[in-house]
């Protein structure tokens, strides 16, 4: 029985590594458990489907790191990134990979505040920026994103994370995007800020959101008179 298993595994390894047809190599790869065969396939096979199948079975951190940084196919790199924990490799993938999907996959595993900040403020893709924002706790960074990011979803994701009252007030009164001001007004309870938003904001939606939260009759009257002009 042992001899039979040995011969079968040797045949599978030969097909997995040297089969002329990528479908045959892929079929064989799904049955392979030998770490050396998996490594060779992950690093050298010409078909990305075979490399991907190998990566999905590999536990060797060094091999996964090499694939994550060097493979030519984004799906293979992304699969490797999903399995690694090395902070330096994740940082490089998160900040330097050419594919947004790989950067986002890495971002979801990043805990380094400096890396999260750089991605939130500088990444070219809104989904990567949003993934970074969702993990940030620094009020100053969140404020900068809320005030300056070009994408609605990224800005509102930042607003949702802000808990500092002073920062929320600043965004509510100084934000250049009405959707951000609206999101903050929906979140705050500060009567003075709500009053200023109700009376002075240039966007009707923001003024209305503020009015709906105000209970001061005098302020409501003043807003009613102002909007009727």
C-alpha positions, -999 to 999 in steps of 0.1 A, spaced: 0 0 0 28 24 9 45 16 -25 13 23 -43 9 57 -25 45 66 -33 41 58 -70 8 76 -72 21 107 -55 52 107 -77 30 104 -108 8 133 -96 38 155 -89 52 148 -124 19 158 -140 15 188 -117 49 202 -126 55 189 -161 22 182 -177 19 199 -211 -18 208 -206 -25 234 -179 -59 217 -172 -41 185 -164 -16 203 -142 -44 220 -123 -63 188 -118 -32 171 -104 -23 202 -83 -56 199 -64 -45 165 -51 -10 175 -42 1 180 -6 39 179 -10 52 213 0 81 213 -24 58 206 -54 34 233 -43 63 258 -40 77 250 -74 42 253 -90 34 285 -72 67 302 -83 72 287 -118 41 275 -135 32 294 -166 -6 292 -160 -19 315 -133 -48 291 -125 -22 265 -115 -2 290 -95 -34 301 -77 -43 265 -69 -9 260 -54 -10 292 -34 -43 282 -19 -27 251 -4 7 266 7 14 274 43 51 284 39 53 321 48 84 327 27 68 313 -4 36 332 1 55 365 6 75 360 -26 43 353 -45 25 383 -30 52 407 -41 64 392 -74 36 372 -92 25 388 -125 -12 380 -120 -32 401 -95 -55 372 -85 -25 351 -74 -9 380 -55 -42 387 -38 -46 351 -27 -11 352 -13 -17 385 5 -48 370 22 -26 343 38 3 363 50 9 382 83 43 398 78 39 435 84 66 446 60 52 426 31 17 437 38 29 473 39 46 470 5 15 453 -10 -8 479 5 11 509 -7 29 498 -39 10 471 -56 -3 482 -90 -37 465 -85 -64 481 -63 -78 446 -53 -44 435 -40 -39 469 -21 -74 466 -6 -68 429 5 -35 440 22 -52 471 37 -77 449 54 -49 432 73 -29 463 81 -27 476 117 1 502 113 -14 536 118 12 553 95 4 529 66 -34 534 71 -29 572 71 -8 572 39 -34 550 21 -64 570 33 -49 602 21 -30 592 -10 -43 560 -26 -57 566 -61 -86 542 -56 -116 552 -34 -123 516 -23 -87 513 -9 -90 547 8 -123 536 24 -108 503 36 -81 523 53 -105 549 68 -126 522 84 -95 511 105 -83 546 114 -89 561 149 -68 593 145 -93 622 146 -69 645 127 -66 621 98 -104 614 98 -110 651 97 -87 656 68 -104 628 49 -139 642 57 -130 676 45 -108 668 15 -115 634 -1 -131 635 -35 -154 605 -30 -187 606 -11 -184 571 4 -149 578 17 -159 611 32 -190 597 50 -170 567 62 -146 592 79 -175 611 95 -189 579 109 -156 573 127 -152 607 142 -162 610 179 -143 642 188 -170 669 193 -147 698 183 -137 680 151 -173 673 142 -182 709 148 -154 721 125 -165 697 97 -202 707 101 -194 744 98 -164 744 74 -168 714 52 -169 723 15 -190 692 7 -227 695 16 -230 657 20 -203 658 47 -220 687 65 -253 668 63 -237 636 77 -223 655 107 -255 674 114 -273 640 114 -248 628 140 -244 658 164 -266 671 192 -248 704 200 -275 730 200 -252 759 190 -238 740 160 -273 729 149 -285 765 151 -256 778 130 -262 751 104 -299 757 103 -295 794 98 -263 797 77 -256 766 57 -259 771 20 -275 737 13 -312 733 20 -307 696 29 -283 705 56 -305 733 70 -335 710 70 -315 682 88 -305 707 114 -341 721 118 -355 686 123 -332 682 154 -338 717 169 -364 722 197 -357 759 204 -388 777 191 -370 810 186 -344 794 163 -371 775 144 -390 808 139 -359 826 127 -351 798 102 -387 798 89 -385 835 83 -351 833 67 -361 805 43 -393 823 33 -373 853 21 
